[in-house]
Amino acid sequence: MRTLCSLLSVLVSSMALITADAQSPNAIPNDAFVLTIDGQGRFYVNGDDAPLQVDESTLKERTGTVLRRDADTLIFIEAEAAAPRENVTRALQLLSEAGAHRIDIRTKSSPQQ
């Protein structure tokens, strides 16, 4: 646990993190790069018609592609309230490794079953 806290501390100190509730009036732009983390901790990125489930290496690859076009791109993370914290932390680590330094983290209610 101590290592996880240390890692998160390093990640946060090197990124401009913005946190907001997904219901806030600051809507995510339609053309934004969005990483969604569901209640089971699965990663999805926005696709042409619907979010695409991705693994860790694909997430880093897609993030790197976006950041090569514009290194100051704001990356959005929308995590369901039930998403495991370690998966959100892992997503921050992967985005950082891909070069992201501007990340907006939002939480949203888990869908009703």
C-alpha positions as CSV (number, residue, x, y, z in Angstrom):
1,M,0.0,0.0,0.0
2,R,2.8,2.4,0.8
3,T,4.3,1.8,-2.6
4,L,1.0,2.6,-4.3
5,C,0.7,5.8,-2.3
6,S,4.2,6.8,-3.2
7,L,3.6,6.2,-6.9
8,L,0.4,8.2,-6.8
9,S,2.2,11.0,-5.1
10,V,4.9,11.1,-7.8
11,L,2.2,11.0,-10.6
12,V,0.2,13.7,-9.1
13,S,3.2,16.0,-8.6
14,S,4.1,15.8,-12.3
15,M,0.6,16.3,-13.7
16,A,-1.9,19.1,-13.7
17,L,-4.9,17.1,-12.3
18,I,-8.3,18.6,-12.5
19,T,-11.2,16.9,-10.7
20,A,-14.9,17.3,-11.2
21,D,-18.1,15.5,-11.0
22,A,-19.2,14.2,-14.3
23,Q,-22.5,16.1,-13.8
24,S,-20.7,19.4,-13.5
25,P,-21.6,22.2,-16.0
26,N,-18.1,21.9,-17.6
27,A,-19.1,19.3,-20.2
28,I,-16.5,17.2,-21.9
29,P,-16.0,18.5,-25.5
30,N,-17.3,16.1,-28.2
31,D,-13.8,15.8,-29.8
32,A,-12.0,15.1,-26.5
33,F,-9.9,12.0,-25.7
34,V,-11.8,10.2,-23.0
35,L,-10.8,7.2,-20.9
36,T,-13.8,5.6,-19.2
37,I,-13.2,3.1,-16.3
38,D,-16.2,1.0,-15.5
39,G,-17.2,-0.5,-12.2
40,Q,-15.2,-3.7,-13.0
41,G,-12.1,-1.6,-13.7
42,R,-12.1,-2.1,-17.5
43,F,-10.7,0.6,-19.7
44,Y,-12.6,2.1,-22.7
45,V,-11.6,5.0,-25.0
46,N,-13.9,6.9,-27.2
47,G,-14.4,5.5,-30.7
48,D,-16.2,6.5,-33.8
49,D,-19.6,5.2,-32.7
50,A,-19.2,3.8,-29.2
51,P,-16.5,3.4,-26.6
52,L,-13.9,0.7,-27.4
53,Q,-12.6,-1.6,-24.7
54,V,-8.8,-1.4,-24.6
55,D,-6.0,-3.2,-22.8
56,E,-3.1,-1.3,-21.1
57,S,-0.7,-1.3,-24.1
58,T,-3.5,-0.1,-26.5
59,L,-4.4,2.7,-24.0
60,K,-0.8,3.9,-24.0
61,E,-0.5,3.7,-27.8
62,R,-3.7,5.6,-28.4
63,T,-2.8,8.2,-25.8
64,G,0.7,8.6,-27.3
65,T,-0.8,9.1,-30.8
66,V,-3.1,11.9,-29.5
67,L,-0.2,13.6,-27.6
68,R,2.1,13.5,-30.6
69,R,-0.4,15.7,-32.4
70,D,-0.7,18.1,-29.4
71,A,1.4,17.5,-26.3
72,D,-0.8,19.8,-24.3
73,T,-4.0,17.8,-24.9
74,L,-6.3,17.6,-21.9
75,I,-7.1,13.9,-21.3
76,F,-10.4,13.1,-19.5
77,I,-10.9,10.1,-17.2
78,E,-14.5,9.3,-16.4
79,A,-14.5,6.7,-13.7
80,E,-17.6,5.0,-12.4
81,A,-18.0,5.5,-8.6
82,A,-17.6,1.7,-8.2
83,A,-14.4,1.6,-10.3
84,P,-11.5,0.0,-8.3
85,R,-9.1,2.7,-7.0
86,E,-6.1,0.7,-8.1
87,N,-7.4,0.7,-11.7
88,V,-7.8,4.5,-11.6
89,T,-4.3,4.8,-10.2
90,R,-3.0,2.4,-12.9
91,A,-4.7,4.5,-15.6
92,L,-2.9,7.6,-14.3
93,Q,0.4,5.8,-14.4
94,L,-0.2,4.6,-18.0
95,L,-1.3,8.0,-19.2
96,S,1.8,9.6,-17.5
97,E,4.0,7.0,-19.2
98,A,2.4,8.0,-22.5
99,G,3.4,11.6,-21.9
100,A,0.1,13.1,-20.5
101,H,0.5,15.9,-18.1
102,R,-3.0,17.4,-18.2
103,I,-5.7,15.1,-16.9
104,D,-9.2,15.9,-15.8
105,I,-10.7,13.1,-13.5
106,R,-14.4,12.9,-13.1
107,T,-16.6,10.4,-11.3
108,K,-20.0,9.3,-12.5
109,S,-22.7,7.1,-11.0
110,S,-22.6,3.5,-11.9
111,P,-25.4,2.5,-14.3
112,Q,-28.4,0.8,-12.7
113,Q,-28.6,-2.9,-13.1
